[in-house]
Amino acid sequence: MDQTLYFILLLIGECVCVQHQYHFINERKTWTEAQRYCREKYTDLATVDNMNDMNELNKSVNDKFVKNVWIGLQKTGRNKWQWSSGEPALFLNWATGQPDGRDDCAFMTNGNWHDWPCNKSISFICNKLIVIRENLTWSEALRYCRQNHVDLVSVHSEEIQRRVMNVVKRASTAAVWLGLHNYCIMNMWLWVSGEIMCYQYWAPGNGTKQENCRLEKRKGAVQSGGDQRWISRPEHDKLNFICKMKDENHEINT
């Protein structure tokens, strides 16, 4: 049996959910300036959905002399907080006695959150996805991401899909490449990162029918408009694409 096929069969049913990746920016900015920077260069200021995300967030701060960093949490009303992306803050990790109700933005220190005046200038953390507004084939996009960043994005959960939906709005094409390809021998869709596809968000009529590989190879893209679902496209289409970023100071484990 082909070794790749054998490996795939072993992995079926062993879906691994990859947590969010974050990018620490060691530049001092106000919360609004940090938000603008993250939105222009990445996705948005860091969003945290659970304790696993908190662990990744803490690990992303790779300068031992930096204690306080902005995250994407802002106050929208009395005792109401939401993420910069507009998502509700369903997970909170406030320090004891916080928030004290006096300020409208949140920073992290030693893994705990505090409210603070938004006009203070400190370092910050961005969510680590970026849309590349160049029209490339799927293979060209894959090569670009691996040469300049980490890889084409893999979407393993609803939380990561929300990040994709947020960043894909900036695309200039109707669809945007994901790191998703059809393995014709078994009619399976796989991520280029090596993980089996556990979570799915296909548009109707896509991703479930047998692909005719004799005509063309098919790759996965996400719609940049509408409900932003996944679609099957010929690999030679030229689209924008989404890369996972790498830290400037050290490599990440993808």
Helices and strands as residue ranges (DSSP letters): H 3-11, E 22-29, H 31-41, H 51-60, E 69-77, E 80-83, E 105-109, E 112-116, E 122-127, E 129-136, H 138-148, E 151-152, H 158-167, G 168-170, E 175-183, E 188-191, E 218-223, E 230-234, E 239-244
